[in-house]
């Protein structure tokens, strides 16, 4: 089998697509929502005012 630059381009494209699909699956898995909500509230961790789950002040 003769390998050339096009074979390398195809392999890199397929590898990139597989990585993209893996990231999408990791982001949309059911257990990830709580971790993302906690990470979203980190900028407000040092603030004295209480915040609701939506980020609005009470």
Secondary structure, DSSP 8 states (H G I E B T S, - for coil): ----HHHHHHHHHHHHHHHHHHHHHHHHSTTHHHHHHHHHTGGGTT-SS-B-TTS-B-
